[in-house]
């Protein structure tokens, strides 16, 4: 497993470029310029072979018709009226985001979380490298590797991973929280404040959300005169 680790790194030149660099990265991803690649190019596909029709697959994060999906729960989260209600929705949304993970990927993710709890950030990054080899299409793996890279003080690597994660799912409030923390570590208080505003737009009842927003606002703009 550890012999096949992904190495996806996008360099962001200079310090403190904040949202301008981040959105440049997002635009590049949307055009396919910075698309990650894993391993050698796939061989040419053989001629198509007729096969019986199959039922359409169910999109990730969705269930049977009428059942709650990520979009519905995210809309409810934006209008939650209490912290307990928001916490319940946060947990349900996170569970849905993890639904596509295979058993092996889940094991690697749990191991990475344990590594982070033990302050072994480089081990956590390595575990998530392996998880991304297996399922690079799952956005939360990029988000969680960004968290591990932040803990390892690889700030440019964290921004690169968040660019992929938010390109895939820009309604992930956790990813915006991590971006705010990265920008704070870079000393770009305005970018950190702007990212936190996105958090509050998605999750107005986020834990300590208003106090954190005020702290970042004061760092970015100072006391009003």
C-alpha distance (Angstrom), angle and dihedral (degrees) to the residues before:
residue distance angle dihedral
X1 . . .
X2 3.78 . .
X3 3.80 91.3 .
X4 3.80 90.5 69.4
X5 3.80 106.1 54.1
X6 3.79 123.8 157.2
X7 3.79 116.5 -122.2
X8 3.80 107.6 -165.4
X9 3.81 113.8 159.2
X10 3.80 129.0 162.6
X11 3.82 113.5 -170.4
X12 3.76 116.7 -137.7
X13 3.81 106.8 -158.8
X14 3.79 119.7 -135.0
X15 3.78 131.2 6.4
X16 3.74 127.9 -84.8
X17 3.81 97.1 19.4
X18 3.81 87.6 134.4
X19 3.77 121.4 172.4
X20 3.81 94.6 -1.8
X21 3.82 91.3 64.6
X22 3.78 92.3 38.6
X23 3.78 93.9 53.9
X24 3.81 90.7 43.3
X25 3.79 86.2 58.2
X26 3.82 91.1 47.4
X27 3.82 90.9 51.1
X28 3.79 91.3 49.2
X29 3.80 90.7 51.5
X30 3.80 91.3 50.5
X31 3.82 89.1 55.2
X32 3.80 92.6 46.8
X33 3.81 93.2 -115.8
X34 3.81 94.9 124.0
X35 3.77 99.0 30.4
X36 3.82 110.3 149.6
X37 3.77 119.1 -117.5
X38 3.76 126.8 -157.5
X39 3.79 122.5 -162.7
X40 3.79 127.6 -27.8
X41 3.83 122.6 -27.6
X42 3.76 113.5 -82.1
X43 3.82 116.4 -103.4
X44 3.79 118.7 -106.5
X45 3.77 112.6 -78.1
X46 3.81 117.4 -107.9
X47 3.82 119.3 -115.2
X48 3.82 111.3 -71.9
X49 3.77 116.6 -92.3
X50 3.76 120.2 -151.2
X51 3.78 113.2 -111.3
X52 3.80 135.5 176.1
X53 3.81 114.9 -87.0
X54 3.80 114.5 -96.9
X55 3.77 132.9 -155.2
X56 3.80 115.3 -91.3
X57 3.78 113.5 -97.9
X58 3.80 121.2 -111.6
X59 3.81 113.1 -112.4
X60 3.81 116.2 -114.1
X61 3.77 112.3 -91.0
X62 3.79 94.0 22.1
X63 3.75 130.2 100.3
X64 3.79 137.8 -176.3
X65 3.82 116.6 -28.0
X66 3.79 109.2 -73.1
X67 3.81 94.2 18.2
X68 3.83 118.1 122.2
X69 3.79 115.1 -92.4
X70 3.80 133.3 -173.7
X71 3.81 93.0 -89.7
X72 3.81 92.5 52.4
X73 3.79 93.8 45.4
X74 3.82 91.8 46.2
X75 3.81 89.1 54.1
X76 3.81 89.7 50.3
X77 3.82 90.4 48.5
X78 3.81 90.8 55.4
X79 3.82 88.2 58.4
X80 3.80 100.2 37.9
X81 3.81 110.9 139.7
X82 3.80 100.1 -158.6
X83 3.79 140.0 32.6
X84 3.87 93.9 -116.4
X85 3.81 90.9 52.8
X86 3.80 90.8 48.5
X87 3.82 92.2 48.0
X88 3.80 90.6 53.4
X89 3.81 91.7 50.4
X90 3.82 92.0 45.6
X91 3.82 90.2 54.8
X92 3.81 93.2 47.5
X93 3.80 92.7 48.3
X94 3.81 91.8 48.7
X95 3.80 90.3 50.0
X96 3.80 89.9 53.1
X97 3.80 91.6 48.8
X98 3.80 89.3 54.1
X99 3.80 93.5 46.7
X100 3.85 95.9 94.5
X101 3.82 92.5 54.8
X102 3.80 117.2 113.9
X103 3.83 119.9 -131.8
X104 3.81 91.2 -103.4
X105 3.80 92.5 49.8
X106 3.80 90.6 48.1
X107 3.79 89.5 53.3
X108 3.80 91.0 51.8
X109 3.81 90.9 47.6
X110 3.81 92.2 51.0
X111 3.79 90.0 48.2
X112 3.81 90.7 50.7
X113 3.80 90.4 50.7
X114 3.80 90.2 50.8
X115 3.82 90.0 48.7
X116 3.79 90.5 53.1
X117 3.79 91.0 49.1
X118 3.83 87.5 53.2
X119 3.83 90.8 47.9
X120 3.80 91.4 -113.1
X121 3.78 94.5 134.7
X122 3.81 96.9 161.5
X123 3.80 90.4 52.7
X124 3.80 88.6 50.7
X125 3.81 90.4 51.8
X126 3.81 89.9 50.5
X127 3.82 92.1 50.6
X128 3.79 90.7 50.5
X129 3.81 90.6 46.8
X130 3.80 86.4 60.4
X131 3.80 92.6 45.1
X132 3.80 90.3 53.2
X133 3.79 91.3 51.7
X134 3.80 87.1 58.8
X135 3.82 99.6 41.2
X136 3.81 113.0 11.1
X137 3.79 91.0 159.5
X138 3.84 93.7 69.1
X139 3.79 109.2 95.4
X140 3.80 98.7 -156.3
X141 3.81 90.8 62.6
X142 3.81 89.2 61.4
X143 3.80 89.1 46.4
X144 3.79 93.0 50.1
X145 3.80 92.6 46.9
X146 3.81 87.1 52.5
X147 3.80 87.7 55.8
X148 3.81 90.6 50.9
X149 3.80 91.7 46.7
X150 3.80 90.0 50.4
X151 3.81 88.9 53.7
X152 3.82 88.2 49.9
X153 3.85 90.2 50.3
X154 3.82 91.8 -115.9
X155 3.80 92.5 137.8
X156 3.81 97.6 165.9
X157 3.81 90.0 49.5
X158 3.80 89.9 50.0
X159 3.83 91.6 51.8
X160 3.81 90.4 49.1
X161 3.81 92.1 51.9
X162 3.80 91.9 46.4
X163 3.78 88.8 52.1
X164 3.81 89.1 60.2
X165 3.82 94.2 41.3
X166 3.80 94.6 50.7
X167 3.80 92.4 41.3
X168 3.80 86.3 60.0
X169 3.82 96.2 40.0
X170 3.80 119.7 7.1
X171 3.81 91.3 176.0
X172 3.81 91.9 71.2
X173 3.81 103.3 115.4
X174 3.81 91.3 -171.7
X175 3.81 90.7 59.2
X176 3.81 90.2 51.7
X177 3.81 89.7 50.0
X178 3.80 90.0 53.8
X179 3.81 90.8 47.6
X180 3.80 89.6 52.6
X181 3.81 89.5 52.1
X182 3.81 91.5 48.7
X183 3.80 92.4 50.7
X184 3.80 89.7 47.9
X185 3.81 89.7 53.8
X186 3.82 88.7 49.5
X187 3.80 89.4 53.0
X188 3.82 93.7 -117.7
X189 3.80 98.1 132.7
X190 3.81 95.5 172.8
X191 3.81 91.4 54.8
X192 3.82 90.0 45.7
X193 3.81 89.9 51.8
X194 3.81 92.6 47.2
X195 3.81 91.4 50.9
X196 3.79 90.1 49.5
X197 3.80 89.9 52.0
X198 3.80 86.8 59.1
X199 3.80 88.6 52.3
X200 3.81 91.5 54.5
X201 3.81 92.2 45.9
X202 3.81 89.0 57.1
X203 3.81 98.4 34.3
X204 3.84 112.1 19.4
X205 3.82 90.7 175.3
X206 3.83 94.7 51.8
X207 3.79 112.4 148.9
X208 3.82 109.3 -85.3
X209 3.79 87.0 -9.2
X210 3.81 101.0 143.4
X211 3.78 95.2 42.9
X212 3.81 91.0 49.4
X213 3.81 90.6 49.0
X214 3.80 91.1 52.8
X215 3.81 92.1 47.2
X216 3.80 91.6 52.0
X217 3.80 92.1 44.2
X218 3.79 90.8 55.2
X219 3.80 91.2 48.0
X220 3.80 91.5 48.6
X221 3.79 101.3 41.0
X222 3.80 107.8 11.0
X223 3.78 127.5 -136.7
X224 3.82 115.3 -29.7
X225 3.78 113.5 -108.9
